[in-house]
Every structure is written in C-alpha cells, then in structure tokens.
C-alpha cells in the first residue's frame, strides 16, 4: 500500500522549506532509511528519509516550496526490487593434476562479496528562466532569510563602524614556529582565526559593554563567550557558533572551526549550531577584501571584520619598515555601545594580535 512522504518538523520556528534535491528518480525502488530529499530551510539544510521500502512516486519537485507536514510523494511498499535472475552453474572442468592455488589479492571479490547497489541519479535542479539577455531564478529560503536579516539590521540598529589596523608579524612568526609541533600534537593546523577568537574573548572581558543585546527597552548583558564565525557556502553565509570560547584552547577552537566548515560544505549544520552567539567574526580577507563595513548579526551588538594581509610600509620606532598589515573593522550598535567603548575594544584586539603571547598567559 502507498505510504505518504511528509515533510517532518526540522526545528523550532521553521515552518516551510524548499526541495533542493531528490536523491532518487520517480519510479525508483528505495529502501527504508534511504535519504530521499534535501530540504533547504531559512536556517539549515535537512534530509528526509524513507520510512518504508518500496516504489517511489514523486509528487513535489526540485525548487518547490513546501510546508512542514506537506505530502511530497509516496512509497508503495507492495512493490519491491525484482529478484536477481538465477545463474546456472558452469560445467565442471575435466580433472587434471593438482596445482598450487594462486594467491588472491585482498581487494579481489569473492563469491560472498555482494555486488554494489547502483546509486540513483538525482533529478537535476530546474534551470534559471532565460528572458532575452537576463535570467531569473527564485531565491532560496536561506538567501531570503539572509536578505531579511540584513535589511532588518540596517533598519532597527544605529550601525556605526570604527577602523584600525594590526601588524600580523608576531602572529605569523608564532604560527610558523609552532605549526609542525601543533599539527603533530593536535592533528589540526594552527590558523589565524583561533588567534582572533581568543583576542575577541579577551577584549569582551576588558570591555563588557560590547557583550550586550537589546530586547525591547532593556539592555541584556551576557556573561558568556559564544563566538560566531561567519562561513561562506554555496547556499549563502552562515554563522556557526563556537560555544564557551573562553574555556577552549587554540586546538579546540581550530577543531570546532574545521568541523563546522565540513558541516557547512555538506549542508549538515543544525539550528543549534547557528543560534545563541554573542559576537561574530567575519573574515572577508580570504576573498581578498582590503576593507569593508560588516553588518550586525542581530540581535548581537557588534561584529568584527578581518581583511586581507598586505605588505605595507609602516613607521616602527622612527624607521620605515615593511610589515604584513591587516585592516580591522568593528561595526556596532550605537544605541547601546558608545564610541569610546568600541574604539577601546578594537584597540584591545589589535594589542592581542600584535603581542599574541598575552593570549597564552592571559595578561
């Protein structure tokens, strides 16, 4: 009998989504537990699996919006995969003198090795609609959510940006010196982001007025350090959160970032991964950005923008020298953060990066 395929609840406040991929074609035989579709919501990508085995009938197609609980197809469990045709045993060969059996390589298939199950080709996404010299396609739920959030941040907060620059010489030297031993001990590379996460935590402790959010007519002070790290994906910008970053070492932070990057690439970030941050770091420098003004990640009151490292002439101790320099930008909500606090915060970040040893000893 046919069993309806319904869109399950995928998280609090998620009411709908868009089918971004069918993993099987109409009429295919699927097995219980097979991933049927990838559902893209305004928060995360979720997978819907088959509850029974049988023949698949597709009712909703790639690109269609569907509500939670909607029926998108069915599986007829009365239809199963055709049985394999019986094979006839070969005629026995004439008897001959016994010979040593040749060695069988480990990877060689044996009679007990099952044949691999062919993987169904997913239905292709509908192409963009061509109209003369332009084309159109619908925004994904995540892209619509990003657009709404950015406009809302601009309309509801008094956003101001302050700038500074930092000399990356010491961080680069420390990273180069410790990289091999760090990788050998922890199994991950020591990146720049972990230095900035620790510097932000240090600055938030020094200037707690930054670690606030606005709720109605109240200012809520936060006494924890869950730091969001913006990650660009094919679906759009997402901000997974490093929990209790003040309690983590460099290796823990690097592992978390690496794990989130993998989940973002595979579309397996959960809503819990993306919620609850108190501050965000965005690194436009990986794309070559020299300077920008990041937009707040509401309801947070500040965001730090990192930029590309460039060799520039600077004056040190009265001498013109060439140093690897990075521009920093701190956007903040001027309703609750004063300019003095914002500048003090950014200078603290600069000092931590230019003297990274203080991050190791908490000075």
Buried (B, 14 or more C-beta within 10 A) or exposed (E): EBBEBBBEEBBEEBEBBBBBBBBBEEEBBBBEEBBBBBBBBBBBBBBBBBBBBBBBBBBBBBEBEBEBEBEBBBBBBEBEEEEEEEEEEEEEEEEEEEEEEEEEEEEEEEEEEEEEEEEBEBBEBEEEEEEEEEEEEBEBBBBBBBEEBBEEBEEBBEBBBBBBBBBBBBBBEBBEEEEEEBBEEBEBEBBBBBBBBBBBBBBBBBBBBBBBBBEEEEEEEBEEBBBBBBBBBEBBBBBBBBBEBBEBEBBBBBBBBBEBBEBBEEBBBBBEBBBEBBBBBBBBBEEEBEBBBBBBBBBBBBBBBBBBBBEBEEEEEEEEEEBBBBBBBBBBBBEBBEEEBBBBBBBBBBBBBBEBEBBEEEE
